[in-house]
Amino acid sequence: MNLIVAVDQNWAIGKGGDQLVYISADLKRFKALTTGHPVILGRKTLATFPGGRPLKGRRNLILSRNPDFAPEGAEVFSNLDALLAAAPEDSFVIGGASVYRALLDRCDTAYVTRIHQSFSGADCWFPNLNQQPGWHIAEESPVQEEQEIYFRYVTYRKG
Ligand SMILES: NC(=O)c1ccc[n+]([C@@H]2O[C@H](COP(=O)([O-])OP(=O)(O)OC[C@H]3O[C@@H](n4cnc5c(N)ncnc54)[C@H](OP(=O)(O)O)[C@@H]3O)[C@@H](O)[C@H]2O)c1
């Protein structure tokens, strides 16, 4: 299983229920990598998408304990076992913090956008993969820049 995440220098990933920053090149890359594959996400991350709607061109596997939550065009699972039984190996875990934490051990490839800045007010984080046993850097892009935000794409693999 894969995961994809954008982190700042402190491995922060969000604040106030939203992303830290939107980088259009990174969003395009996210779309290119995930289209055609199922995406796995938490109910709160779905709420950050335009109109709270699932992503197009992908099966959207959503975790929520609310039995009445049934967004059109998505599949909702009330626990991890049910989700894992339905999730193919080529799925991408796309957040948020609680879902990354729950499924990190199931993943063997992590596409991490490392943003070279720290954002004040961040309130959720991803585990620092440089300190996670078993994970190593497999590929690293040159530094990119968009509207004075510097970042690079780092692919981590486990094992
Ligand atoms: N930087 C990035 O790449 C990135 C990517 C994605 C998200 N984010 C950020 O991450 C933050 C959201 O993360 P979050 O941890 O607060 O929320 P989240 O993981 O997106 O969603 C949490 C919700 O998912 C459901 N859930 C989680 N684990 C479950 C389980 N084991 N079984 C059943 N349901 C489960 C619950 O929904 P119910 O409450 O409905 O039961 C829970 O309240 C936002 O700031 C967002 O912008 C950042």
The ligand as an SDF file (V2000), in Angstrom:
LIG
                    3D

 48 52  0  0  0  0  0  0  0  0999 V2000
   -0.5610   17.6290    4.3430 N   0  0  0  0  0  0  0  0  0  0  0  0
   -1.2310   16.6060    3.8480 C   0  0  0  0  0  0  0  0  0  0  0  0
   -0.7450   15.9220    2.9530 O   0  0  0  0  0  0  0  0  0  0  0  0
   -2.5930   16.2840    4.3780 C   0  0  0  0  0  0  0  0  0  0  0  0
   -3.3620   15.2790    3.7810 C   0  0  0  0  0  0  0  0  0  0  0  0
   -4.6260   14.9970    4.2990 C   0  0  0  0  0  0  0  0  0  0  0  0
   -5.1010   15.7100    5.3870 C   0  0  0  0  0  0  0  0  0  0  0  0
   -4.3350   16.6820    5.9440 N   0  0  0  0  0  0  0  0  0  0  0  0
   -4.8100   17.4280    7.1110 C   0  0  0  0  0  0  0  0  0  0  0  0
   -5.0580   16.5180    8.1810 O   0  0  0  0  0  0  0  0  0  0  0  0
   -6.0500   17.1320    9.0480 C   0  0  0  0  0  0  0  0  0  0  0  0
   -7.1540   16.1240    9.2820 C   0  0  0  0  0  0  0  0  0  0  0  0
   -6.6360   15.0120   10.0050 O   0  0  0  0  0  0  0  0  0  0  0  0
   -7.4810   14.3790   11.2070 P   0  0  0  0  0  0  0  0  0  0  0  0
   -6.6510   13.3270   11.8490 O   0  0  0  0  0  0  0  0  0  0  0  0
   -7.9980   15.4930   12.0560 O   0  0  0  0  0  0  0  0  0  0  0  0
   -8.7650   13.7850   10.4720 O   0  0  0  0  0  0  0  0  0  0  0  0
   -8.9350   12.5830    9.3980 P   0  0  0  0  0  0  0  0  0  0  0  0
   -7.9450   11.5050    9.6940 O   0  0  0  0  0  0  0  0  0  0  0  0
   -8.9970   13.1290    8.0290 O   0  0  0  0  0  0  0  0  0  0  0  0
  -10.4240   12.1050    9.7480 O   0  0  0  0  0  0  0  0  0  0  0  0
  -10.7080   11.6730   11.0610 C   0  0  0  0  0  0  0  0  0  0  0  0
  -12.0470   10.9780   11.0400 C   0  0  0  0  0  0  0  0  0  0  0  0
  -11.9520    9.7640   10.2860 O   0  0  0  0  0  0  0  0  0  0  0  0
  -12.7270    8.7570   10.9090 C   0  0  0  0  0  0  0  0  0  0  0  0
  -11.8330    7.7030   11.3780 N   0  0  0  0  0  0  0  0  0  0  0  0
  -10.5030    7.7790   11.6410 C   0  0  0  0  0  0  0  0  0  0  0  0
  -10.0310    6.5800   12.0390 N   0  0  0  0  0  0  0  0  0  0  0  0
  -11.0870    5.7280   12.0250 C   0  0  0  0  0  0  0  0  0  0  0  0
  -11.2400    4.3450   12.3280 C   0  0  0  0  0  0  0  0  0  0  0  0
  -10.1940    3.5890   12.7270 N   0  0  0  0  0  0  0  0  0  0  0  0
  -12.4540    3.7880   12.1970 N   0  0  0  0  0  0  0  0  0  0  0  0
  -13.5150    4.5330   11.7870 C   0  0  0  0  0  0  0  0  0  0  0  0
  -13.4370    5.8590   11.4910 N   0  0  0  0  0  0  0  0  0  0  0  0
  -12.2320    6.4360   11.6120 C   0  0  0  0  0  0  0  0  0  0  0  0
  -13.4800    9.4300   12.0370 C   0  0  0  0  0  0  0  0  0  0  0  0
  -14.6460    9.9780   11.4290 O   0  0  0  0  0  0  0  0  0  0  0  0
  -16.0240   10.2510   12.2400 P   0  0  0  0  0  0  0  0  0  0  0  0
  -15.7180   11.4010   13.1600 O   0  0  0  0  0  0  0  0  0  0  0  0
  -17.0090   10.5850   11.1580 O   0  0  0  0  0  0  0  0  0  0  0  0
  -16.3440    8.9730   12.9680 O   0  0  0  0  0  0  0  0  0  0  0  0
  -12.5150   10.5470   12.4160 C   0  0  0  0  0  0  0  0  0  0  0  0
  -13.1310   11.6280   13.1200 O   0  0  0  0  0  0  0  0  0  0  0  0
   -6.5430   18.3930    8.3350 C   0  0  0  0  0  0  0  0  0  0  0  0
   -5.8640   19.5170    8.8520 O   0  0  0  0  0  0  0  0  0  0  0  0
   -6.1310   18.1290    6.8910 C   0  0  0  0  0  0  0  0  0  0  0  0
   -5.9880   19.3070    6.1290 O   0  0  0  0  0  0  0  0  0  0  0  0
   -3.0990   16.9760    5.4570 C   0  0  0  0  0  0  0  0  0  0  0  0
  1  2  1  0
  2  3  2  0
  2  4  1  0
  4  5  1  0
  4 48  2  0
  5  6  2  0
  6  7  1  0
  7  8  2  0
  8  9  1  0
  8 48  1  0
  9 10  1  0
  9 46  1  0
 10 11  1  0
 11 12  1  0
 11 44  1  0
 12 13  1  0
 13 14  1  0
 14 15  2  0
 14 16  1  0
 14 17  1  0
 17 18  1  0
 18 19  2  0
 18 20  1  0
 18 21  1  0
 21 22  1  0
 22 23  1  0
 23 24  1  0
 23 42  1  0
 24 25  1  0
 25 26  1  0
 25 36  1  0
 26 27  1  0
 26 35  1  0
 27 28  2  0
 28 29  1  0
 29 30  1  0
 29 35  2  0
 30 31  1  0
 30 32  2  0
 32 33  1  0
 33 34  2  0
 34 35  1  0
 36 37  1  0
 36 42  1  0
 37 38  1  0
 38 39  2  0
 38 40  1  0
 38 41  1  0
 42 43  1  0
 44 45  1  0
 44 46  1  0
 46 47  1  0
M  CHG  2   8   1  16  -1
M  END
$$$$
